[in-house]
Amino acid sequence: MKVFQTALYAALGVTAMLSATAVGAQAATLDDVKAHGAVKCGVPGPTPGFAYTDDNGVAKGFNVDLCRAVAAAVFGDASKFETTILGPTQNLTTLAAGGIDLLVSNITWTITRDNGAGNEFTQVTFYDGQGFIVPKALGVTSVEDLEGATICVAQGTTTELNVADYFTAHDMKYNLLTFADWDAVRVAYDQGRCDAWSLDRSGLAARMLSLSNPDDHVILPETISKEPLGPVVRQGDDQWSHIVKWSIYAMISAEELGVTSQNVDDELANSKTAEVKRLLGADGDIGPKLGLSKDWAYNIIKNVGNYGESYERNVGEQSPLHLSRGLNRLWTDGGLIIAPAFR
């Protein structure tokens, strides 16, 4: 009996130690972010609409807005973030090693990336698919016309694997030319070193704007893969993961509830809708449960806007990218963008 009790006490001691370690890990990133005074975000190289620097040196874009949202949630100030440009071969490893707090680099969610590498996807913020761009002079109208073509892609990406899967499945020959980062791929294609360039369709729409003569190229109609894109955090920090995902869910819920950066003050003061009041901190204690202030979501919406505002401002049909909402419409409008309830 004494042996059993000793073993039991030892087990309980180990459990207590593990619990204490888990609690400590949960608070680690938020504490580090507060101590640093800014959210460290990993972004891709300059990508119009998603992550770029304007003429005044200000970081902007759909992905950057996700960083701004988390900064607004934590600090009440959307400007308290720093960006680090990371290529496809270094972004996930930099996150896992602690070099950044949040990766918003149009990374495709896959089982391999979500397991075993020390990182965790929070949710899908942009539904995309892989396409191809070719020079109009080539006379190509379909991916089926790319038999024997040389295709430029970024090394170590799902793009590279999807090209292999597609051409093998369709018994088509091809040559692959790979480069360490997305800008190098664009330059090689622009120089005529390959017949086609393959990437997520949104990425093609964004990066083709930097070609020497964008109007001389066309994106082919086929989409050969599903590419659910979203932010990534390190595994083992539940609190930080919750802060990131619910910051974005706040933007989505705000659009669904009709709360915008323009009317958020009126909604906070006068709304009779229970979920709006919980979202904006007029009722309940959602913020403190996340380790944030009661007005965390108000700060996001006031400073960054709702999901639809960010989409239209950065990549929508009135932006230089002219991307329709498509699958990125709210679920209430036939799309796939949805947030759990704020209750």
Beta strands, then each sheet from edge to edge (+ up, - down):
strand 1: 39-43
strand 2: 52-53
strand 3: 59-60
strand 4: 81-85
strand 5: 102-103
strand 6: 119-121
strand 7: 126-128
strand 8: 130-135
strand 9: 149-154
strand 10: 174-179
strand 11: 196-200
strand 12: 217-219
strand 13: 227-229
strand 14: 232-234
sheet 1: 4+ 1+ 5+
sheet 2: 2+ 3-
sheet 3: 6+ 14-
sheet 4: 7+ 13-
sheet 5: 10+ 9+ 11+ 8- 12+
end
